[in-house]
Amino acid sequence: MTETAAEPRKSWAALEIEVKRTDEDLACWLLMQCGAQGCEVEGLDGQPAEGGKVRVRATFDSAVIAQSDFDSIIGSFEEYGLAESLKTLKRKDVPEEDWLARWKEGFEPFRVGTMFIVAPSWYHPQADSECAGKLDSELVGNRKVIYIEPGMAFGTGLHATTQFCLRALESFPPRKRILDVGTGSGILAIAAALLCSDCQICAVDIDPVAVDFAAKDLELNDVDGRIELLVGSTDVAQGRLFDMLLSNLTCEDIVALLPDYARLLATGGVVLCAGILAEKLPLLEKAATEKGFQIVQSETIGHWVGVVLQKG
Ligand SMILES: C[S@@+](CC[C@H](N)C(=O)[O-])C[C@H]1O[C@@H](n2cnc3c(N)ncnc32)[C@H](O)[C@@H]1O
């Protein structure tokens, strides 16, 4: 198994911005929504551990940040109350090797809920690495291990919204026919496949680069033969019926997709939704009620809300 760092070296456009520590998650998420492919956070000298500021570095999958992405970063930081931080915004370039190396240093296996452990690819038993097969058996216990290649797709499991969906799969176990909308690295589809050996799972993403990464992660977890992976959105699943949808997208995206979700779901089917900023929840509540969904579970973590909708 080769690691991405061994591939030809590129230079990524990047930008740095300083935000309050309490806003780091929100800042990373906004940057990812505006085209960043990865974010890393570092402490700043002289700042208190609590209440201080951190530097967020966002990396883009191109030599130059598209002007439209740059404009949406400014607009969304203003919209979400982080306008003050824009004074510290700087553009930088990062050689790929440095970026991935830093990523890798910070990515250690970690537990999510009671059923999963997420581990970087170099812990896989067949990895070409000194960590191969060396996951701490006490840490793992009887949890399912999800191996992820940390790369340019969202879904390393580190984000609160992904973790909400992974935990929600404990209270709402995978159902027969599942559609993962916005699969990113494939992490939620992999989790569903590991919990349910006979589920039929389809995973879609509008970003072909994410789909390429997801394909690698499905293979890494030996579930590639069990998950149908497609470039696209709900459009590529039209005419089919599902019992469960996994939907870690923005509130606006989820609201826009709700009419499709209502068509794609069988009666009684559920949508595990994450990626909703707390202040946007009323938008989703209103749209969901109009489309005949009930909120059957909700959890708030920091800025984020995860909800489970059920079709009546
Ligand atoms: C926040 S990430 C979630 C990744 C992963 N499912 C997770 O939970 O960690 C959202 C992903 O959805 C994709 N996406 C955004 N809008 C979409 C849409 N309307 N339909 C399908 N995929 C979409 C993005 O390309 C991105 O990979």
The ligand as an ORCA input file, in Angstrom:
! r2SCAN-3c Opt
* xyz 0 1
  C     -19.129     17.770      5.102
  S     -18.579     16.642      3.900
  C     -19.143     15.090      4.603
  C     -18.221     13.925      4.300
  C     -18.585     12.647      5.049
  N     -19.892     12.160      4.646
  C     -18.558     12.845      6.552
  O     -19.606     12.726      7.180
  O     -17.482     13.101      7.108
  C     -19.729     16.945      2.625
  C     -19.458     16.241      1.306
  O     -20.635     16.391      0.530
  C     -20.333     16.728     -0.801
  N     -21.512     17.480     -1.269
  C     -21.826     18.786     -1.063
  N     -23.052     19.057     -1.566
  C     -23.526     17.883     -2.084
  C     -24.734     17.528     -2.742
  N     -25.708     18.398     -2.956
  N     -24.880     16.241     -3.141
  C     -23.900     15.335     -2.946
  N     -22.718     15.622     -2.354
  C     -22.548     16.885     -1.911
  C     -19.035     17.498     -0.713
  O     -18.322     17.370     -1.918
  C     -18.339     16.811      0.467
  O     -17.510     15.753      0.050
*
